[in-house]
Amino acid sequence: MTEIKTSQILLPEGGAHGQLFYILHEESEQLTNMPFLLGTIRAEFPDAVIQLAVVALEEDLQWPAAESSEADVSATVQLAPRLAESIKSLEHDIQMGQNKQGVLSEATAVVGVGLAGSLVLGLTLLEQPIAGRIITFGAAFPAYPLDLSLDTTIHLLHADRDMAVPSTQAREAHERMALLQADATIDIAMNSADSFSEVLIGKMFERLKTCVPLRYWRYAAESGDDKEQDEVPPASLH
């Protein structure tokens, strides 16, 4: 099974833990813009817990082809058991972080970079949403889901000249999510080969601050004009 290790946990100065940012990247990667990401999270979300995790992905891990048919996708667990195990391992590690820090899934953002981001997108294949936001830089779906819950908002960030994962895959993924009426956005940095650039990191925070999750609109529609209802929407990242 793919091993996922926590490399760093940054706690807020106050006692309250408002959100959890779980960031996953490959162990071998040297990401020069990671300090910029961490610093901006702390500035924009001072009550957030930041958990930095690394993964050493096996070279022979079976990644289904991006053009897999929907019939193939429905059998992902059978076709790629090691990949399914890796996704479940990631889910378990995120849940452990949520439980330890006392943060709900609605207030969790899972961020994935590169191939590790593709593992993060695999979380969309789970039956139960694990996070309020899934954010990836230069990633591709390991398999396309047949259904997507509005309880998770997905943000794809990609450089148009990314050599590892062509931006056409990100565009196709967004089109497929649109067909599923999912809550998803895409930002493509033009004339760039770096999907984990300061420009796209800035776009991530722009999305977090301006994109109201569709589940809030759904909640408002379901609540209607019932004045006696005392419930409020769950905490989230916005």
Secondary structure as UniProt FT lines:
FT   STRAND          4..10
FT   STRAND          19..26
FT   TURN            27..28
FT   TURN            32..33
FT   HELIX           34..44
FT   TURN            46..47
FT   STRAND          48..55
FT   TURN            59..60
FT   TURN            66..67
FT   HELIX           70..73
FT   TURN            74..75
FT   HELIX           76..79
FT   HELIX           81..101
FT   HELIX           105..107
FT   STRAND          108..113
FT   HELIX           114..121
FT   HELIX           122..125
FT   STRAND          133..137
FT   TURN            150..151
FT   STRAND          153..159
FT   TURN            160..161
FT   HELIX           167..179
FT   TURN            180..181
FT   STRAND          184..189
FT   TURN            190..191
FT   TURN            195..196
FT   HELIX           198..210
FT   HELIX           214..223
FT   TURN            224..225
FT   TURN            227..228
//
